[in-house]
Amino acid sequence: QRGRTLDSGMETSSAKAELKSLMRQKEAIEKELDSLKQGLSRLGVGMNDALVDKQNFPRADVDIHSIRILRNKIITRTNDHEAIMKKIEKTMFSYHKSLREKTKSKEDERKDKLKDDVKKKILEAHKKIMEENPKMKKGTALQLALEQVKRESLENSKKAKKKAKEEELKKLPPFFHVEKVSEDSPAERAGLKRGDKIVKFGSVTKANQKQDIWGSMSSLLMHSVDKPLEVTVIRGSNFLTLRLTPMKWTGKGLLGCYLVPIT
């Protein structure tokens, strides 16, 4: 596997270097063609203008010899340009193919490592279960080990996702301070407390609503009556995500709390 990854890397580097070389050649040919065409234009003709008059005699008003030399050079370099473009196309295909293989090799390597780690954990769990239960059948112990590793893997995945979410939330600045929470209000029932700092209210954050944050909040509340919204707050040094459902209640508003903007 390791050898295959190295081979893919070498092929990618080789194709990339060849592609750069071909691109330089292409640019040089194009520059030369421009120069040749300008030279032909200065002689007063193009590639298809006749070099004989109506009586089929060589024109006396142009340098026919120089024109023919330039035209031949232009035809030759145009053919060279077509050939180099075909090489570039072929090399580009090889380059992208080697890139895909390199990416696939790295992914395969990662998967192989993950499989080895899982096998190791299962064997360790199986060994521990057999040591603690010597009379247990190996098949039963293996099944228990598999279930244990699967359970631990799911728990670790949840923790990783939770940590990643917390890291993202830490980057969000608070935009409202909870000044007051009314008794038996939707806000109180959701767990909102005086002193909480709101960093995310539904889809609203300070980052995505820099201008009219009050307007965004009002619009969101009007469209979310009786629908639970996730509200993330800073309480002390902790980040908490609450489920707050805007609704009509015995008091004013849909939340039952007094929010002060943080500037």
N, C-alpha and C positions, 0 to 999 in steps of 0.2 A: 504493500500500500504506500509506504513511504517513498519507495523507488518510483512508483507511478506518479506521485505528486511532484517529485523532482524533475522527472521527464517532462511533465506538463509545463512546469515553470520554465525549463530550458527552451521548449518549443515556443512558448509565448514570447520570451525575450528575443529569440532568433527571428520570429515573424515580425515582431515590433521593430527590430533594427532594420530588417529588410524593407519593411514598409516605409520607414523614414528615408532610407536610401533611394527608393523608387520615387517618393514624393519630391525629393531634391532633384532627381533626374527629370521628372515631369516639369517642374518649375523652370529648370534650365532650358528645356526644349521649347516651352511656351514663350519664354523670354526671347530666345533666338528666333522663333517664328514671328513674333511681333516686330523684331528688328528687320527681318527679311521682307516682311510685307510692307513696312514703312519705306524700305529701300526701293521696292517695286513701285510703290505709289509715287515716289519722287521721280521715277523714270516716266511717269505719265500713263501707266497702264495698270490693269489688274491681272488676275490669273487667266481670265477668259477673253480678254480683248484681242482682236485680230492684229497680226503683225504684218499683214499684207494689205494693199489698197484694193480698190474695186477692180483693177485690171490684174490682180493677183501678183503684183510686183511687191518686193519688200518695201515696207514703209521707210521713207527717208527722214521722217520727223522724230524717230525714236532710236535708241541704242539697242538693236535687236539682240546682239551677242550678249550684252549684260543682262537683258531681260530674260533670255533663255536660261542663263546660268542661275539667276535668282529663282525662276520658276521651278527648275529642277531641284534646287535646294529646298524650296518650300514643300514640294511634293514628297521628297525624301524625309524631311523632318516631320511632316504631317503623318506619314506612315509610321515613323518612329514613335510619335505621340500616341497613335492608336495602339501600337504594340505595348507601350509602357502602361497605358490605361488598363489593358487586359491583364497585365502582370499585377497591377495594383489591386484590381478586383479579385484576382485569385489569391493574392497574399492576404488581403483583408479578410476574405472568407476563412483562410487558414488561421489567421490571428484570432478572430472571434470564436472559431471552433476550439482552439487551444485554451482560450479564456474560459469557455464553458466547461471544458474538461478539467481545467485547474480548479474551478469553483466546485464542480461535482466531486473531485478527488478530496478536497478539503472537507466537504460535507460528509462524504463516505468515511473519512478518517474520524470526524467528530462522532458519527453514528457508531462506528466500531468501538471507539473509546467508551461511549455511553453504554454500549452492550456489555463490554468487559467490566465496567464499574457495577452494573446491575448484577451480573453473574457473581461477582465477588461478594456483593452484599447478600445475595441469596445463599451462597455457600456458607458465609459467616453466620447468618441467621439460622440456617439448618443445623450447623454444628452446635450452636448454643442451645437450640431446642432439644437436640439429641442428648446433650450433656445434662440438661435439666430434667429430661424425661427419657432415661435409658431404655425403657420398655416400649416406648412408642415406635410404631412402624416407620421405616424411613420414608415411605410414600406419603404418609400422613404428615410427618414432620416437614417434608418438602413443600406440601400444599400450604401448611401454616407459614412457612418461611416466605413463600411467594406472596401470600396475602399480606404479610407484615411489610415486606419491601414495597408492595404496591401502595399500601396505606401510607407508609412513610414518604413515598415519592409524591403522592397527592398533597400531603401536608406541606412538604417542602416547596412544591409548586405554588400552593396558595400563599405561603409566606413570602416567596420571591415576588409574586404579583402584588401582594400587599405592600411590600417594601418599595417596589418600583413606583406604585401609586403614591405612597407617602413622599417619596423623593420628588415626584412631580409637583405634589401639593405644596411642598416646602418652598418651591420656586415662585408660588403665587403670592402676591402681596395682599394683605387684608384691605377691604374697602368699606366695611360697615362695622361699627361697634354697637353691641347690644346694650342699650342704656336701661331698658326696663322690660320685664316679661310679666304680663297680666296672669292672674290666677285662673286656672282651668281653661286657658286659651290653647289654640292649636300649637302655638310655640312652646308653651310649658309642657303639653302632653308629648311633644317631640323630644323634649329634653334640653331645649335651648335655655341658657342661663345668662343672667346679667353679667357683663364683663367679657362674654364671648366675642371673638373677632371673626367676622365672616370672610373667608377667602374664596368661597365658591357657593353660589346659590343657584341650584339647577344647572343650567348651561352658562350662567352669567359669571364672569370673572372680571377683575379690573383690567386685565390685559386685552380681552376681546371687546370690552365696552368702555373705552377711554372717555368718550364724549358724554352721552346722555345715559348714565348708569341708572338713574331714577326711572327714566322712561322704559328702559329695558326690563327693570324689575317689575314695574307696573304691568307691562304687557305680558310678561311671563306669568304673573299671578292671575291675571284675568283669564288666561288660557289654561290655567292649571287648577281651577277650583275642583276640590274633591279628588285631586290626583296627587299622589305622594311625590315630593321632590327631595333629592339628596342635597343636603346643606352641609358644607364642610367648614368647621370653625377651629380656631386656635383657642385652647383653654389652658392657660398656664403655659407649659412647654409641650403640650400634647396636641395632636391633630385628631379631631373627632368628626365622623360623618354621621349625621342624623337624618331621619326621614320625617320631613315636615309636610303636612297636607293642608294647603290653604283651604279654608272653608268658612261658611257663615257660622257664627256662634253668638252667644249672648252679648258679647262686647263689640267694640268698634273694629272695623277692618276684617281682613281675612286671616291675619296671623296672630294678633294679640301681643305684639311687641313693638317697642320704640327703638328705631335704628338711627344711629348718628353716623354720617359719612366720615371716613378717615381720609384726610387730605395729605 
